Amino acid sequence: MNPNIAALMHEMRLLEDALELEFARRRLEFAFSVRKRVVQFEERVLKRHQDLRVGVWRYAWSARPLVALTAPLIYSLILPMALLDLATSIYQALCFPAYRMPKVRRGDYFVFDRNQLAYLNALEKLNCAYCSYANGLFSYIREIGARTEQYWCPIKHARRIVSMHERYATFADFGDAETYRKELAALREELERERARKA
């Protein structure tokens, strides 16, 4: 890999670690802890959250008419998302072992904890669960796609892409045929090593 790209990737990891430390500091400010996936707030904070909760009826009636009218459209996407989830999971289950690639753990991408917030009413909690599922699903599928791309076509694009996955920087440069041929086997071997580490 190009040393400049490797250095930038290292800096990005350091910034991500710093960001996670800041998130942890903020969690302390809001007086909660997480034990075995259960969020625990201090009693005074929990009481304040309950005081700030807006009832379901008041919440629903305060919605703008266009927001209320489009809600069924948003929720109608659950079926195609569930089918995409199923199809992608089957693809991974059947193909990744054949490619000797590590499977993507679903549990790393789906986080459902906002239902533990006392300041959200039942409808808000449902909305949060829906968004958690949708964004978790797309992140899960993106990682499956990233590993597939690393195996089959690890070449950067000629044009800038809006959002690259974390494996993209290690791909061969567009137009660099020699590096592509040299690196293809190495990138596939890296997937095999990942699989061995996770086994």
Backbone as ProteinMPNN parsed JSONL, in Angstrom:
{"seq_chain_A": "MNPNIAALMHEMRLLEDALELEFARRRLEFAFSVRKRVVQFEERVLKRHQDLRVGVWRYAWSARPLVALTAPLIYSLILPMALLDLATSIYQALCFPAYRMPKVRRGDYFVFDRNQLAYLNALEKLNCAYCSYANGLFSYIREIGARTEQYWCPIKHARRIVSMHERYATFADFGDAETYRKELAALREELERERARKA", "coords_chain_A": {"N_chain_A": [[0.848, -1.182, 0.0], [0.411, 2.267, -0.638], [2.561, 4.457, 1.062], [1.769, 7.057, 1.93], [-1.021, 6.889, 1.883], [-1.366, 4.861, 3.767], [-0.432, 6.195, 6.058], [-2.329, 8.272, 6.273], [-4.623, 6.72, 6.719], [-3.954, 5.677, 9.21], [-3.953, 8.042, 10.735], [-6.673, 8.646, 10.509], [-7.799, 6.52, 11.961], [-6.821, 7.154, 14.503], [-8.172, 9.572, 14.919], [-10.812, 8.605, 14.921], [-10.7, 7.067, 17.253], [-10.29, 9.123, 19.1], [-12.689, 10.479, 18.797], [-14.472, 8.537, 19.749], [-13.648, 8.482, 22.42], [-14.501, 11.024, 23.188], [-17.272, 10.679, 22.9], [-17.618, 8.853, 24.988], [-16.937, 10.458, 27.166], [-19.053, 12.28, 27.052], [-21.148, 10.529, 27.62], [-20.702, 10.106, 30.318], [-21.348, 12.643, 31.289], [-24.098, 12.643, 30.967], [-24.904, 10.92, 32.854], [-25.2, 7.997, 32.764], [-24.792, 4.447, 32.487], [-23.741, 1.409, 30.849], [-24.572, -1.852, 31.2], [-24.239, -5.131, 30.4], [-25.7, -4.687, 28.021], [-27.839, -3.225, 28.96], [-29.084, -0.105, 29.669], [-28.431, 2.135, 32.273], [-29.634, 4.758, 34.094], [-28.926, 7.413, 36.39], [-31.057, 7.911, 39.207], [-32.159, 10.513, 39.552], [-31.82, 11.604, 37.009], [-33.324, 9.875, 35.45], [-35.882, 10.426, 36.454], [-36.171, 13.089, 35.589], [-36.154, 12.675, 32.813], [-38.562, 11.251, 32.511], [-40.354, 13.241, 33.215], [-40.088, 14.911, 31.031], [-41.181, 13.546, 28.915], [-43.331, 13.39, 26.11], [-46.69, 12.769, 25.639], [-48.199, 10.098, 23.673], [-50.554, 10.745, 22.169], [-50.559, 13.58, 22.139], [-48.124, 13.968, 20.862], [-48.627, 12.743, 18.345], [-50.81, 14.318, 17.389], [-49.575, 16.74, 17.13], [-48.036, 16.57, 14.908], [-47.136, 17.645, 11.638], [-49.457, 17.732, 8.88], [-48.489, 16.648, 6.372], [-46.345, 15.136, 7.239], [-47.615, 13.182, 8.764], [-49.105, 11.983, 6.711], [-47.117, 10.844, 5.109], [-45.975, 8.918, 6.693], [-47.028, 6.192, 6.535], [-45.866, 5.433, 4.083], [-43.127, 5.428, 4.645], [-43.034, 3.353, 6.561], [-43.891, 1.267, 4.957], [-41.689, 0.364, 3.673], [-40.527, -1.593, 5.176], [-40.987, -4.259, 4.435], [-39.6, -4.658, 1.842], [-37.029, -4.117, 2.866], [-36.692, -6.166, 4.752], [-36.742, -8.376, 3.043], [-34.449, -7.844, 1.508], [-32.553, -8.003, 3.543], [-32.805, -10.754, 4.208], [-32.087, -11.965, 1.716], [-29.438, -11.01, 1.375], [-28.209, -12.062, 3.638], [-28.463, -14.804, 3.121], [-26.925, -14.965, 0.773], [-24.372, -14.293, 1.853], [-24.05, -16.423, 3.685], [-23.867, -18.63, 1.981], [-21.917, -17.992, 0.013], [-19.6, -16.721, 1.179], [-18.109, -18.706, 2.695], [-17.176, -20.232, 0.513], [-15.478, -18.433, -0.732], [-13.618, -18.204, 1.191], [-13.851, -16.185, 3.119], [-14.304, -14.051, 5.977], [-17.379, -14.117, 7.748], [-19.822, -11.536, 8.118], [-20.727, -10.29, 11.197], [-23.973, -10.04, 12.274], [-24.873, -8.934, 14.702], [-23.035, -6.953, 15.28], [-23.844, -4.766, 13.906], [-26.51, -4.113, 14.299], [-28.162, -2.24, 16.536], [-30.223, -1.843, 19.184], [-31.25, 0.183, 21.407], [-32.485, 2.512, 22.102], [-35.027, 2.301, 23.014], [-34.861, 2.262, 25.71], [-34.905, 4.769, 26.681], [-36.414, 6.993, 28.758], [-37.62, 9.403, 28.135], [-38.781, 9.169, 25.688], [-41.83, 8.494, 23.977], [-44.123, 5.748, 23.252], [-44.591, 5.71, 20.445], [-42.445, 7.22, 19.449], [-40.385, 5.537, 20.273], [-40.928, 3.309, 18.668], [-40.451, 4.461, 16.147], [-37.709, 4.956, 16.444], [-36.732, 2.338, 16.698], [-37.303, 1.373, 14.159], [-35.648, 3.039, 12.561], [-33.164, 2.292, 13.609], [-33.085, -0.37, 12.794], [-33.161, -0.062, 9.96], [-30.827, 1.528, 9.382], [-28.88, -0.057, 10.591], [-29.165, -2.358, 9.03], [-28.378, -1.393, 6.474], [-25.719, -0.733, 6.992], [-24.701, -3.245, 7.665], [-25.114, -4.612, 5.229], [-23.505, -3.04, 3.631], [-20.949, -3.682, 4.6], [-20.826, -6.385, 3.92], [-20.896, -6.079, 1.154], [-18.498, -4.621, 0.858], [-16.541, -6.487, 1.598], [-16.986, -8.362, -0.38], [-16.329, -6.821, -2.625], [-13.624, -6.391, -2.099], [-12.667, -8.946, -2.507], [-13.37, -9.568, -5.217], [-13.082, -7.274, -6.929], [-10.993, -5.214, -6.205], [-10.423, -2.306, -6.845], [-9.883, 1.116, -6.996], [-12.186, 3.748, -7.868], [-12.308, 5.833, -10.817], [-13.504, 8.292, -10.587], [-14.342, 10.479, -7.862], [-15.88, 9.105, -5.003], [-18.82, 9.445, -3.001], [-18.995, 8.408, -0.382], [-16.781, 6.342, 1.088], [-16.165, 2.895, 1.921], [-14.422, 1.338, 4.689], [-12.477, -0.408, 3.71], [-11.797, 0.406, 1.216], [-9.599, 2.176, 0.78], [-7.374, 0.545, 0.658], [-7.407, -0.615, -1.785], [-6.311, -1.175, -5.224], [-5.024, 1.457, -7.264], [-6.971, 3.179, -9.712], [-6.393, 2.294, -12.994], [-3.83, 1.341, -12.517], [-2.506, -1.262, -13.484], [-0.436, -3.12, -12.985], [-0.015, -3.078, -10.163], [-2.556, -3.88, -9.379], [-2.663, -6.569, -10.313], [-0.611, -7.632, -8.747], [-1.474, -7.113, -6.144], [-4.026, -8.26, -5.844], [-4.099, -11.017, -5.075], [-2.933, -10.737, -2.542], [-4.801, -9.138, -1.179], [-6.971, -10.868, -1.124], [-5.859, -12.889, 0.413], [-5.616, -11.511, 2.795], [-8.292, -11.363, 3.593], [-8.708, -14.077, 4.116], [-6.949, -14.387, 6.289], [-8.237, -12.719, 8.14], [-10.557, -14.211, 8.49], [-9.459, -16.516, 9.693], [-8.484, -15.405, 12.075], [-10.854, -14.753, 13.339], [-12.01, -17.15, 13.759]], "CA_chain_A": [[0.0, 0.0, 0.0], [1.099, 3.54, -0.699], [2.853, 4.919, 2.437], [0.962, 8.238, 2.273], [-2.377, 6.413, 2.18], [-1.277, 4.145, 5.048], [-0.302, 7.207, 7.119], [-3.631, 8.925, 6.415], [-5.536, 5.762, 7.355], [-3.58, 5.626, 10.624], [-4.464, 9.273, 11.336], [-8.135, 8.519, 10.602], [-8.094, 5.63, 13.098], [-6.567, 7.923, 15.718], [-9.292, 10.514, 15.073], [-11.989, 7.817, 15.323], [-10.508, 6.736, 18.671], [-10.518, 10.364, 19.855], [-14.134, 10.723, 18.757], [-15.101, 7.58, 20.67], [-13.352, 8.967, 23.776], [-15.399, 12.161, 23.439], [-18.594, 10.092, 23.14], [-17.593, 8.273, 26.339], [-16.981, 11.587, 28.106], [-20.428, 12.799, 27.035], [-21.997, 9.566, 28.333], [-20.54, 10.387, 31.749], [-22.096, 13.868, 31.579], [-25.528, 12.352, 31.018], [-25.104, 10.063, 34.026], [-25.679, 6.643, 32.517], [-23.814, 3.4, 32.223], [-24.296, 0.279, 30.127], [-24.131, -3.137, 31.75], [-24.891, -6.244, 29.689], [-26.603, -4.077, 27.043], [-28.927, -2.512, 29.63], [-28.688, 1.247, 30.037], [-28.875, 2.504, 33.616], [-29.484, 6.17, 34.408], [-29.084, 7.772, 37.792], [-32.482, 8.102, 39.512], [-32.549, 11.918, 39.311], [-31.862, 11.797, 35.556], [-34.469, 9.095, 34.979], [-37.079, 11.199, 36.813], [-36.228, 14.248, 34.688], [-36.551, 12.147, 31.503], [-39.997, 10.942, 32.555], [-41.062, 14.523, 33.235], [-39.986, 15.529, 29.708], [-41.827, 12.717, 27.893], [-44.553, 13.921, 25.502], [-47.613, 11.657, 25.433], [-48.368, 9.639, 22.289], [-51.598, 11.5, 21.471], [-50.073, 14.946, 21.916], [-47.065, 13.847, 19.863], [-49.248, 12.446, 17.045], [-51.619, 15.441, 16.948], [-48.727, 17.904, 16.836], [-47.322, 16.34, 13.641], [-47.652, 18.332, 10.448], [-50.254, 16.797, 8.068], [-47.686, 15.929, 5.387], [-45.545, 14.151, 7.97], [-48.532, 12.077, 9.08], [-49.489, 11.301, 5.469], [-46.003, 10.075, 4.546], [-45.542, 7.864, 7.62], [-47.259, 4.834, 6.006], [-44.893, 5.152, 3.024], [-41.869, 5.068, 5.311], [-43.151, 2.023, 7.174], [-44.105, 0.233, 3.935], [-40.379, -0.12, 3.229], [-40.044, -2.667, 6.038], [-41.007, -5.529, 3.705], [-38.428, -4.781, 0.97], [-35.799, -4.185, 3.662], [-36.593, -7.512, 5.322], [-36.366, -9.273, 1.942], [-33.042, -7.562, 1.218], [-31.835, -8.577, 4.674], [-32.807, -12.205, 4.03], [-31.312, -12.321, 0.524], [-28.025, -10.73, 1.619], [-27.739, -13.029, 4.63], [-28.321, -16.095, 2.422], [-25.747, -14.815, -0.091], [-23.181, -14.381, 2.686], [-23.95, -17.763, 4.263], [-23.489, -19.59, 0.95], [-20.751, -17.608, -0.79], [-18.395, -16.364, 1.91], [-17.251, -19.871, 2.932], [-16.543, -20.629, -0.745], [-14.405, -17.476, -1.001], [-12.764, -18.222, 2.394], [-13.938, -14.851, 3.701], [-15.014, -14.035, 7.257], [-18.757, -13.63, 7.683], [-20.123, -10.298, 8.838], [-21.606, -10.57, 12.341], [-25.148, -9.154, 12.315], [-24.962, -8.251, 15.995], [-22.153, -5.787, 15.327], [-24.429, -3.686, 13.112], [-27.879, -3.81, 14.725], [-28.17, -1.789, 17.929], [-31.562, -1.411, 19.601], [-31.183, 0.576, 22.811], [-33.2, 3.766, 22.354], [-36.267, 1.991, 23.73], [-34.585, 2.405, 27.132], [-34.945, 6.188, 27.025], [-37.707, 7.292, 29.381], [-38.22, 10.621, 27.58], [-39.459, 8.847, 24.432], [-43.097, 7.777, 24.121], [-44.156, 4.479, 22.518], [-44.473, 5.958, 19.006], [-41.055, 7.62, 19.205], [-39.562, 4.325, 20.417], [-41.146, 2.521, 17.451], [-39.7, 5.142, 15.092], [-36.28, 4.727, 16.684], [-36.437, 0.936, 16.381], [-37.333, 1.285, 12.701], [-34.423, 3.666, 12.053], [-32.043, 1.442, 14.015], [-33.073, -1.535, 11.905], [-32.807, 0.354, 8.597], [-29.429, 1.935, 9.299], [-28.081, -1.246, 10.889], [-29.22, -3.217, 7.843], [-27.56, -0.842, 5.398], [-24.312, -0.866, 7.393], [-24.419, -4.682, 7.551], [-25.021, -4.922, 3.803], [-22.327, -2.347, 3.101], [-19.749, -4.454, 4.942], [-20.853, -7.582, 3.071], [-20.485, -5.605, -0.166], [-17.08, -4.225, 0.903], [-15.724, -7.701, 1.572], [-17.137, -8.934, -1.723], [-15.546, -5.986, -3.532], [-12.208, -6.657, -1.836], [-12.335, -10.236, -3.101], [-13.571, -9.642, -6.668], [-12.672, -6.115, -7.747], [-10.433, -4.181, -5.336], [-9.85, -1.211, -7.636], [-10.533, 2.403, -6.732], [-12.872, 4.332, -9.018], [-11.647, 6.983, -11.433], [-14.151, 9.478, -10.022], [-14.492, 10.496, -6.409], [-17.155, 8.583, -4.512], [-19.315, 10.265, -1.893], [-18.69, 7.801, 0.918], [-16.073, 5.076, 0.878], [-16.089, 1.985, 3.061], [-13.083, 1.381, 5.278], [-11.543, -1.249, 2.968], [-11.566, 1.021, -0.089], [-8.274, 2.812, 0.685], [-6.348, -0.471, 0.392], [-7.575, -1.118, -3.15], [-5.373, -0.678, -6.23], [-5.446, 2.691, -7.933], [-7.586, 3.061, -11.031], [-5.409, 2.372, -14.068], [-2.552, 0.742, -12.124], [-2.686, -2.686, -13.783], [0.601, -3.949, -12.357], [-0.317, -3.206, -8.735], [-3.771, -4.687, -9.251], [-2.316, -7.984, -10.458], [0.218, -8.037, -7.609], [-2.194, -6.963, -4.874], [-5.273, -9.025, -5.791], [-3.899, -12.207, -4.233], [-2.656, -10.295, -1.166], [-6.058, -8.677, -0.574], [-7.756, -12.076, -0.849], [-5.219, -13.562, 1.552], [-5.968, -10.74, 3.993], [-9.627, -11.827, 3.99], [-8.535, -15.4, 4.719], [-6.348, -14.193, 7.619], [-9.326, -12.205, 8.997], [-11.416, -15.351, 8.806], [-8.739, -17.372, 10.63], [-8.429, -14.715, 13.379], [-12.197, -14.747, 13.945], [-12.464, -18.541, 13.978]], "C_chain_A": [[0.886, 1.236, 0.0], [1.321, 4.061, 0.728], [2.037, 6.139, 2.858], [-0.461, 7.832, 2.643], [-2.384, 5.689, 3.52], [-1.205, 5.128, 6.213], [-1.63, 7.923, 7.355], [-4.643, 8.002, 7.085], [-5.245, 5.653, 8.85], [-4.101, 6.868, 11.358], [-5.98, 9.212, 11.505], [-8.519, 7.625, 11.775], [-7.874, 6.359, 14.421], [-7.694, 8.918, 15.978], [-10.572, 9.792, 15.484], [-11.9, 7.439, 16.79], [-10.763, 7.963, 19.548], [-12.007, 10.695, 19.9], [-14.861, 9.792, 19.721], [-14.832, 7.964, 22.128], [-14.259, 10.144, 24.142], [-16.831, 11.673, 23.671], [-18.666, 9.529, 24.555], [-17.657, 9.368, 27.402], [-18.39, 12.152, 28.199], [-21.381, 11.841, 27.764], [-21.899, 9.788, 29.84], [-21.333, 11.621, 32.149], [-23.584, 13.591, 31.729], [-25.872, 11.266, 32.031], [-25.77, 8.723, 33.707], [-24.516, 5.699, 32.288], [-24.521, 2.28, 31.475], [-23.691, -0.982, 30.714], [-24.942, -4.243, 31.094], [-26.004, -5.74, 28.779], [-27.813, -3.374, 27.657], [-28.382, -1.16, 30.085], [-29.268, 1.577, 31.403], [-28.556, 3.978, 33.854], [-29.546, 6.347, 35.916], [-30.552, 8.126, 38.008], [-32.95, 9.518, 39.209], [-32.694, 12.194, 37.814], [-33.077, 11.079, 34.983], [-35.775, 9.851, 35.265], [-37.251, 12.395, 35.879], [-36.662, 13.809, 33.285], [-38.051, 11.86, 31.46], [-40.832, 12.215, 32.543], [-41.095, 15.169, 31.844], [-40.664, 14.722, 28.603], [-43.125, 13.385, 27.423], [-45.445, 12.724, 25.208], [-47.819, 11.332, 23.954], [-49.39, 10.49, 21.55], [-51.162, 12.917, 21.175], [-49.0, 14.962, 20.825], [-47.662, 13.662, 18.462], [-50.027, 13.646, 16.514], [-50.78, 16.673, 16.602], [-47.965, 17.748, 15.522], [-47.959, 17.142, 12.511], [-48.409, 17.322, 9.585], [-49.435, 16.001, 7.048], [-46.8, 14.866, 6.041], [-46.413, 12.939, 8.28], [-48.912, 11.288, 7.828], [-48.365, 10.444, 4.889], [-45.534, 8.937, 5.452], [-45.826, 6.455, 7.095], [-46.279, 4.454, 4.883], [-43.564, 4.714, 3.621], [-41.962, 3.635, 5.842], [-43.401, 0.913, 6.152], [-42.783, -0.335, 3.428], [-39.853, -1.273, 4.072], [-40.01, -4.004, 5.296], [-39.833, -5.643, 2.728], [-37.11, -4.855, 1.749], [-35.614, -5.577, 4.247], [-36.195, -8.536, 4.249], [-34.9, -9.079, 1.549], [-32.141, -8.152, 2.3], [-31.701, -10.093, 4.5], [-31.921, -12.621, 2.86], [-29.812, -12.12, 0.744], [-27.442, -11.724, 2.625], [-27.548, -14.411, 4.008], [-27.094, -16.06, 1.515], [-24.475, -15.009, 0.729], [-22.982, -15.804, 3.204], [-23.46, -18.786, 3.238], [-22.164, -19.264, 0.271], [-19.484, -17.338, 0.016], [-17.532, -17.575, 2.266], [-16.523, -20.329, 1.658], [-15.369, -19.712, -1.084], [-13.37, -17.444, 0.127], [-12.685, -16.828, 3.03], [-14.659, -14.929, 5.04], [-16.425, -13.495, 7.078], [-18.898, -12.367, 8.526], [-21.098, -10.651, 9.963], [-22.737, -9.546, 12.393], [-25.167, -8.303, 13.582], [-24.065, -7.036, 16.125], [-22.794, -4.561, 14.672], [-25.83, -3.268, 13.556], [-27.871, -3.48, 16.214], [-29.561, -1.227, 18.233], [-31.51, -1.074, 21.087], [-31.976, 1.842, 23.122], [-34.538, 3.534, 23.057], [-36.088, 2.125, 25.244], [-34.583, 3.866, 27.592], [-36.348, 6.561, 27.523], [-38.361, 8.548, 28.816], [-38.864, 10.391, 26.222], [-40.777, 8.137, 24.719], [-43.065, 6.535, 23.224], [-43.981, 4.671, 21.01], [-43.043, 6.376, 18.637], [-40.121, 6.409, 19.312], [-39.711, 3.413, 19.203], [-40.372, 3.133, 16.285], [-38.199, 4.89, 15.232], [-35.887, 3.283, 16.36], [-36.375, 0.737, 14.87], [-36.041, 1.865, 12.109], [-33.187, 2.844, 12.419], [-31.937, 0.221, 13.107], [-32.593, -1.138, 10.508], [-31.329, 0.701, 8.483], [-28.482, 0.794, 9.649], [-28.013, -2.174, 9.687], [-28.307, -2.684, 6.753], [-26.067, -0.905, 5.727], [-23.847, -2.32, 7.257], [-24.215, -5.066, 6.082], [-23.795, -4.244, 3.196], [-21.063, -3.131, 3.395], [-19.687, -5.746, 4.134], [-20.403, -7.198, 1.658], [-19.011, -5.235, -0.216], [-16.172, -5.448, 0.855], [-15.8, -8.379, 0.204], [-16.295, -8.154, -2.724], [-14.051, -6.229, -3.34], [-11.782, -7.972, -2.492], [-12.339, -10.178, -4.633], [-13.002, -8.471, -7.455], [-12.123, -4.985, -6.878], [-9.671, -3.101, -6.113], [-10.615, 0.07, -7.28], [-11.211, 2.894, -8.013], [-12.065, 5.508, -9.573], [-12.202, 8.282, -10.843], [-14.23, 9.352, -8.509], [-15.855, 9.924, -6.039], [-17.537, 9.35, -3.252], [-18.892, 9.711, -0.539], [-18.031, 6.449, 0.696], [-16.131, 4.205, 2.129], [-14.641, 1.893, 3.519], [-12.058, 0.515, 4.545], [-11.06, -0.574, 1.676], [-10.14, 1.57, -0.251], [-7.174, 1.819, 0.351], [-6.407, -1.012, -1.033], [-6.526, -0.504, -4.086], [-5.928, 0.592, -6.875], [-6.019, 2.379, -9.308], [-6.5, 3.231, -12.095], [-4.064, 1.748, -13.763], [-2.642, -0.783, -12.258], [-1.675, -3.573, -13.068], [0.319, -4.168, -10.878], [-1.551, -4.069, -8.523], [-3.433, -6.172, -9.315], [-1.498, -8.481, -9.276], [-0.6, -8.093, -6.316], [-3.452, -7.819, -4.758], [-5.137, -10.231, -4.873], [-3.686, -11.804, -2.775], [-3.934, -9.844, -0.47], [-6.975, -9.86, -0.272], [-7.177, -12.835, 0.338], [-5.535, -12.833, 2.86], [-7.351, -11.136, 4.498], [-9.539, -13.2, 4.658], [-7.934, -15.286, 6.116], [-7.383, -13.653, 8.602], [-10.224, -13.35, 9.441], [-10.763, -16.254, 9.844], [-8.684, -16.733, 12.021], [-9.774, -14.789, 14.104], [-12.702, -16.153, 14.249], [-12.129, -19.021, 15.363]], "O_chain_A": [[1.976, 1.237, 0.572], [0.379, 4.103, 1.52], [1.652, 6.248, 4.023], [-1.039, 8.36, 3.593], [-3.299, 5.875, 4.322], [-1.848, 4.918, 7.242], [-2.016, 8.157, 8.5], [-5.43, 8.444, 7.922], [-6.165, 5.549, 9.662], [-4.625, 6.763, 12.466], [-6.514, 9.667, 12.516], [-9.461, 7.933, 12.506], [-8.658, 6.197, 15.357], [-8.124, 9.09, 17.119], [-11.335, 10.304, 16.304], [-12.903, 7.48, 17.503], [-11.377, 7.857, 20.609], [-12.519, 11.14, 20.927], [-15.769, 10.222, 20.432], [-15.703, 7.789, 22.981], [-14.728, 10.244, 25.276], [-17.529, 12.195, 24.541], [-19.669, 9.712, 25.245], [-18.344, 9.224, 28.413], [-18.869, 12.467, 29.289], [-22.308, 12.283, 28.442], [-22.895, 9.673, 30.554], [-21.927, 11.653, 33.227], [-24.258, 14.236, 32.532], [-26.993, 10.758, 32.057], [-26.782, 8.364, 34.31], [-23.409, 6.11, 31.941], [-25.75, 2.207, 31.467], [-22.473, -1.163, 30.728], [-26.167, -4.291, 31.213], [-27.106, -6.288, 28.762], [-28.721, -2.97, 26.93], [-27.371, -1.076, 30.783], [-30.446, 1.333, 31.664], [-27.4, 4.399, 33.826], [-30.14, 5.537, 36.627], [-31.217, 8.592, 37.083], [-34.037, 9.7, 38.659], [-33.588, 12.931, 37.4], [-33.777, 11.62, 34.127], [-36.664, 9.905, 34.415], [-38.362, 12.678, 35.43], [-37.451, 14.498, 32.64], [-38.725, 12.191, 30.484], [-41.897, 12.257, 31.928], [-42.036, 15.895, 31.523], [-40.715, 15.176, 27.46], [-43.912, 13.879, 28.231], [-44.996, 11.76, 24.588], [-47.636, 12.19, 23.09], [-49.135, 10.919, 20.424], [-51.374, 13.409, 20.067], [-48.973, 15.854, 19.977], [-47.259, 14.335, 17.513], [-49.929, 13.971, 15.331], [-51.233, 17.547, 15.863], [-47.316, 18.691, 15.068], [-49.18, 17.29, 12.451], [-48.033, 16.15, 9.562], [-49.664, 14.803, 6.878], [-46.542, 13.818, 5.449], [-45.99, 11.8, 8.08], [-49.027, 10.063, 7.877], [-48.631, 9.429, 4.246], [-44.77, 8.078, 5.012], [-44.956, 5.591, 7.194], [-45.907, 3.288, 4.751], [-42.951, 3.751, 3.16], [-41.078, 2.813, 5.599], [-43.152, -0.257, 6.442], [-42.763, -1.404, 2.818], [-38.837, -1.874, 3.725], [-39.096, -4.801, 5.509], [-39.119, -6.645, 2.773], [-36.187, -5.565, 1.349], [-34.505, -6.112, 4.24], [-35.411, -9.447, 4.513], [-34.194, -10.053, 1.286], [-31.095, -8.729, 2.002], [-30.607, -10.643, 4.629], [-31.097, -13.526, 2.994], [-29.006, -12.961, 0.346], [-26.305, -12.172, 2.471], [-26.587, -15.111, 4.328], [-26.311, -17.01, 1.488], [-23.603, -15.791, 0.353], [-21.869, -16.329, 3.167], [-22.72, -19.706, 3.586], [-21.374, -20.164, -0.013], [-18.393, -17.697, -0.428], [-16.31, -17.486, 2.15], [-15.374, -20.765, 1.729], [-14.376, -20.161, -1.658], [-12.365, -16.74, 0.03], [-11.615, -16.361, 3.421], [-15.532, -15.777, 5.224], [-16.641, -12.531, 6.343], [-18.185, -12.168, 9.509], [-22.155, -11.234, 9.721], [-22.499, -8.347, 12.536], [-25.444, -7.105, 13.535], [-24.296, -6.179, 16.978], [-22.328, -3.439, 14.871], [-26.284, -2.176, 13.216], [-27.603, -4.345, 17.048], [-30.006, -0.26, 17.613], [-31.704, -1.949, 21.93], [-32.123, 2.205, 24.289], [-35.113, 4.461, 23.627], [-37.073, 2.103, 25.982], [-34.295, 4.158, 28.753], [-37.331, 6.452, 26.791], [-39.563, 8.738, 29.005], [-39.438, 11.32, 25.652], [-40.844, 7.278, 25.599], [-42.084, 6.305, 22.517], [-43.296, 3.877, 20.365], [-42.504, 5.928, 17.625], [-39.178, 6.276, 18.531], [-38.735, 2.811, 18.755], [-39.717, 2.419, 15.526], [-37.51, 4.64, 14.244], [-34.815, 3.044, 15.804], [-35.508, 0.026, 14.362], [-35.417, 1.242, 11.25], [-32.265, 2.72, 11.613], [-30.843, -0.174, 12.703], [-31.723, -1.796, 9.937], [-30.648, 0.217, 7.579], [-27.401, 0.686, 9.071], [-26.955, -2.711, 9.359], [-27.539, -3.445, 6.165], [-25.244, -1.109, 4.835], [-22.738, -2.587, 6.793], [-23.258, -5.761, 5.742], [-23.125, -4.822, 2.34], [-20.189, -3.238, 2.534], [-18.607, -6.158, 3.708], [-19.616, -7.916, 1.04], [-18.339, -5.499, -1.213], [-15.157, -5.449, 0.158], [-14.807, -8.902, -0.3], [-15.626, -8.744, -3.573], [-13.297, -6.268, -4.313], [-10.656, -8.089, -2.976], [-11.416, -10.68, -5.274], [-12.484, -8.67, -8.554], [-12.72, -3.91, -6.817], [-8.446, -3.005, -6.042], [-11.846, 0.087, -7.269], [-10.837, 2.488, -9.113], [-11.242, 6.097, -8.872], [-11.466, 9.245, -10.63], [-14.189, 8.253, -7.957], [-16.859, 10.224, -6.684], [-16.671, 9.842, -2.528], [-18.481, 10.463, 0.345], [-18.654, 5.522, 0.177], [-16.144, 4.71, 3.251], [-13.734, 2.326, 2.808], [-10.859, 0.7, 4.753], [-10.03, -0.954, 1.12], [-9.546, 1.433, -1.321], [-6.139, 2.21, -0.189], [-5.541, -1.787, -1.438], [-5.937, 0.535, -3.789], [-7.139, 0.766, -7.007], [-5.599, 1.432, -9.974], [-5.769, 4.222, -12.08], [-3.228, 1.631, -14.658], [-2.831, -1.496, -11.272], [-2.02, -4.657, -12.597], [0.397, -5.293, -10.385], [-1.595, -4.888, -7.605], [-3.87, -6.946, -8.463], [-1.665, -9.621, -8.842], [-0.438, -9.003, -5.503], [-3.901, -8.077, -3.641], [-5.97, -10.44, -3.991], [-4.204, -12.459, -1.871], [-4.13, -10.139, 0.709], [-7.682, -9.849, 0.736], [-7.918, -13.361, 1.169], [-5.702, -13.463, 3.904], [-7.56, -11.235, 5.707], [-10.22, -13.454, 5.652], [-8.35, -15.998, 7.03], [-7.415, -14.068, 9.76], [-10.603, -13.447, 10.608], [-11.428, -16.712, 10.774], [-8.819, -17.426, 13.03], [-9.824, -14.877, 15.331], [-13.717, -16.317, 14.927], [-12.437, -20.16, 15.713]]}, "name": "protein", "num_of_chains": 1, "seq": "MNPNIAALMHEMRLLEDALELEFARRRLEFAFSVRKRVVQFEERVLKRHQDLRVGVWRYAWSARPLVALTAPLIYSLILPMALLDLATSIYQALCFPAYRMPKVRRGDYFVFDRNQLAYLNALEKLNCAYCSYANGLFSYIREIGARTEQYWCPIKHARRIVSMHERYATFADFGDAETYRKELAALREELERERARKA"}
